[in-house]
Amino acid sequence: MRDGDSAPVRARWGRLRFMIVGSLLANPPDKGELQERIQQLADQQWEHPTTGKKAQFSFSTIERWFYKAAGDEQNPFERLARKTRKDAGTHPKISAALGEAIASQFRDHRSWQYKLHRDNLLVLAADKPELRPVPSIGTVTRYMKSRGMFREKNRKRGPKALSAEPREMRSWEVLFSNQLWHLDFHMGSRRVLMSDGQWLHPWLLGILDDHSRLACHLQWYLEENAENLVHGLCQAFQKRDRPRALLTDGGGAMKAGETRQGLDRQSITHEMTLARTPEQNGKQENFWTRVESRLLPMLEGVPDLTLRMLNEATQAWVEVEYNQTIHSETGQRPIDRFLGDKNIGRSCPSSDALRASFRIQGTRSVRRSDSTLSVDGKRFELPSRYRAFRRVTVRYARWDLSSVDLMDPRDETVLCTLYPLDRNRNAGMPRRVLEPTGDPNIEMTEQAPRPSGPAPLLRKLMADYAANGLPPAYIPKDECASEPEETSP
């Protein structure tokens, strides 16, 4: 489309008319030459302002245009432009009753086609004379669009979405780099060949910086889950530092306990889009179009595409092309805007610290018989010095149960690392002496009880009972046979 082709029709007609008679205004003809000059213009061909085809205009038409433009020396262009109709923007064929019926029908059925709306209006008008006559499909369509009744996709909306009031959509952008990141998964249109012969659709994890549109990290995975999300997000932190906030949708991986608790421990605000409103994360959705239209078509010549090759190609494309290409909205390369503007990100901790952060925390009961606890069906052995605890606080990742951290719930410090119970190893090892559980300054070793006689309270009770002078309130009976008494010689 050439410059100016998107101008209103009335302005395009004004430009054409001014171009035709402009030579007469710029170089006024001498007396007696006007008719000859106008006839020369009538013999020429001009480009029609709406169809683009060649067209000629009559002598009388050009003469009328000339006198109209000459009558306004200050702004002849406005005199030559087509006049706006007095009824522009109105719809005289749509009565008030019919307009209310259209609005009511659209509120209930936003996904209907415009033709379907008109067909139903015809049925309503058959029973309601005040709705007649129903105008043509073009008139109904123009009326609905002028009133903002645009057709919407048929989304499955829950009760909350149905009850919520509609809200306007606005474009937005944060001020600084690393102020806000976008994160989402996208199922690729190309399949990859696995080592076992299966063809699978991979999932692309994409993380973008809102201010600069920089792709912080891209990686393809075989599944959309919390483990892969944390794996990719930690790499983005190590590449670009930690952001202040993260915007995601409400997918299961984004709402997982490991993800949400890990972001809290890294002091990153986690915001989620409203249900069934992907336009809130529009920058991320637009980025998937770039992936599908630029990256994946360049791999069409690879018949046996593997996940490894797809990831290698993706890293090269995003770092060499996407991050180095001027963005149409910002007018800068994403990498230049990310590095050139103010960056409020924070330095990234070590890999071990990141791995320890993205874990879920909960409490477990300790079995008294062997001081073990269960985490997702797997038993872990508690050190003997913590055997007095009836419930303990643990932190773990559900996809990695090779170890579990025992936490102090008061300040969330790691007390020790717990490992899975190894029954075979315990069968061949001697039992160890129990470690003390109380104050280390007081000896509290667990030994067999020593013979120390009756307890102090029982001794006191027996002494008090004997002091009253009464005989015992029972008749003694010897269970054994009595021995014969010895006689004196």
Order of alpha helices (4+ residues) and beta strands (2+ residues): alpha-alpha-beta-beta-alpha-alpha-alpha-alpha-alpha-alpha-beta-beta-beta-beta-beta-alpha-beta-alpha-alpha-beta-alpha-alpha-alpha-alpha-beta-beta-beta-beta-beta-beta-alpha-alpha
